[in-house]
Amino acid sequence: MNSFGEIFRLTTFGESHGPALGGIIDGMPAGLEVDIKAVQQELDRRRPGQSAIVTGRQENDRVTFLSGIFEGKTTGTPIGFTIANTDQHSKDYEEMRHIWRPSHADMTYTMKYGMRDHRGGGRASARETAARVVGGALARQVLSRHGITVAAYTSSVGPVTTPLPYSSMSLASAYDNDARCPDKDVAEEMIRLIKEVKKKGDTIGGTVTCVVSGVPAGLGEPLFDKLQSRLAAAMLSIPAAKGFDYGMGFDGCGSLGSEMADTFIPDGNGGITTATNHSGGIQGGISNGSDIYFRVAFKPVATLLRRVDTTDDTGRPTQLQARGRHDPCVLPRAVPIVEAMTAMVILDAFLKNRTTRL
């Protein structure tokens, strides 16, 4: 499926080496001023070719809005947009026309559709996420009007992990370095590790942590449409994502219940809060007003710049020497994608919640 969301809904189109990517956004409230520069800034954070530890593909990723915005404001009608592809090196993939790359979607797309676009992975390429970033950037502008913020950062690369909790770091500083980690010393270690791995023609994975602050209590649905379920589905739709946990996550599941219970206490302003936030801001599938925080695990990129064993599409054993420009680690460019998908989930839940209470 190519659409995401219920009330705030993004449909994307395009392939890695096609003329352009793009999308259509439905459900954007009317009359809101749109900061086009802020949308472009989010795209710039995701775009390739911005540092020595990401792919060398050079794309400006300039977004062109085609509809739904008039005189700087949303009209309430579908917002259409495109992002041109300008630096495709399709010839780098000619050898892969009949060869299936290990751990890629080459085989599965062929089995499903009977054919595939071998140029850069076609629709399966992470290049598609540029359209998601546009949707997320617009969603963030709506959320900010209601005091809701979304911030993600690289929390680990291989064995290099920041030991600091998110609450003790300035998350806005994550974009001050190429690793996208607000812990400056750890960021330098991450960058060194990625460069070492890249020199060997190898890749490495890690985790991105995301924090949503200012979320009111009551967002989300019971049972099959829990808020964490929507977040998990969004995160696991990102290319290379392999895992999701929130709040205490897997680490806390080996603890005692007495250690993980979030005791309710007065908040000092006439309301109620919790003494701890092991629940990650969500209880029973519904936000409780505390920060929502979660991690997304990303695998090492499957494309290795070294010779690997595989088969062609007839089943004949062969070897592949990948060419082209590829990320040795997806984490730095995944950070704005995680933020974008999160913003769309939260805005969708926010708008949906307005239909359940008068």
Buried (B, 14 or more C-beta within 10 A) or exposed (E): EEEBBBBBBBBBBBBBBBEBBBBBBBBBEEEBEBBEEEBBEBBBBBBBBBBEBBBBBEBBBEBEBEEBBEEEEBBBEBBBBBBBBEBBBEEBBEBBEBBBBBBBBBBEBBEEEEEBBBBBBBBBBBBBBBBBBBBBBBBBBBBBEEEBBBBBBBBBBBEBBBEEEBEEBEBEBBBEBBBBBBBEEBBBBBBBBBBEBBEEBBBBBBBBBBBBBBBEBBBBBEEEBBBBBBBBBBBBEBBBBEBBBBBBBEEBEEEEEEEBEBEEEEEEEEEEBBEBBBBBBBBEBBBBBBBBBBBBBBBBBBBBBEEBEBBBBEEEEEEBEBBBBBBBBBBBBBBBBBBBBBBBBBBBBBBBBEEEEE
